[in-house]
């Protein structure tokens, strides 16, 4: 007679530490520090937003970050999530989100306000229980991945935990309900972290109240920014053009071209961070290989010290 299968993937703390590959005493030490009212395991600051205002950042120190990276790599990234969740999901790239919407008559963008901080510790606890952790283990995992009762912005685990809050549960989750609505109307959807993009027929704007109601009923808040764009206008998904092919916006291209020109004509000290500039070019290459190749040629012509 076969022995019954265990009810939970992680039934005990021993199961958890073995799966994560961490020392149990080290884990207990981190948990003790997190339980302190004045824990020093996070560094907090306000970071300016492109759209104005600031966002709170709570970055874990290395001691905690190392455990969070293992939780993300060995548990969260191995959890099946709705196919329309793209940002923060291992194996999926920005271009995957852009390709969905190429050449569509109408594009709609919806932004989820305060995406991370709207996910509470209770939701995170329920998520860990749903993906196979026993209650006591789920409490530990929740303590390791939340801060001040919510998901912090700045940790390795927050993007995927927020993804799971929105994209775990089949047809009943946020991503599943929006995908179902889209399929009924010959449309496609993709979510890059807190940005939901939907493309389809020209009457897409009529679906806005329904989409916003789904977002609200799923425990998130739709932001006022976003909007609609027809194929006669500039269609932008996560700050990239999608009218005819994935492309970099003109203002971004001009800015990068100007940086390279200054470095070439006035010396590379005009842009001291060589690796950062090379990273910008690599991003262009990932979206538009032909344009990226031209920028790379200019970059390689610079006499770097």
HELIX and SHEET records of a PDB file:
HELIX    1   1 UNK A   13  UNK A   20  1                                   8    
HELIX    2   2 UNK A   24  UNK A   34  1                                  11    
HELIX    3   3 UNK A   62  UNK A   74  1                                  13    
HELIX    4   4 UNK A   76  UNK A   78  5                                   3    
HELIX    5   5 UNK A   94  UNK A   99  1                                   6    
HELIX    6   6 UNK A  121  UNK A  130  1                                  10    
HELIX    7   7 UNK A  135  UNK A  145  1                                  11    
HELIX    8   8 UNK A  158  UNK A  167  1                                  10    
HELIX    9   9 UNK A  170  UNK A  172  5                                   3    
HELIX   10  10 UNK A  174  UNK A  184  1                                  11    
HELIX   11  11 UNK A  202  UNK A  207  5                                   6    
HELIX   12  12 UNK A  208  UNK A  217  1                                  10    
HELIX   13  13 UNK A  250  UNK A  266  1                                  17    
HELIX   14  14 UNK A  268  UNK A  271  5                                   4    
HELIX   15  15 UNK A  274  UNK A  287  1                                  14    
HELIX   16  16 UNK A  289  UNK A  300  1                                  12    
SHEET    1   A 2 UNK A  42  UNK A  48  0                                        
SHEET    2   A 2 UNK A  54  UNK A  60 -1                                        
SHEET    1   B 4 UNK A 188  UNK A 192  0                                        
SHEET    2   B 4 UNK A 195  UNK A 200 -1                                        
SHEET    3   B 4 UNK A 106  UNK A 112 -1                                        
SHEET    4   B 4 UNK A 222  UNK A 230 -1                                        
SHEET    1   C 2 UNK A 146  UNK A 147  0                                        
SHEET    2   C 2 UNK A 150  UNK A 151 -1                                        
SHEET    1   D 3 UNK A 236  UNK A 237  0                                        
SHEET    2   D 3 UNK A 240  UNK A 241 -1                                        
SHEET    3   D 3 UNK A 247  UNK A 248 -1                                        
END                                                                             
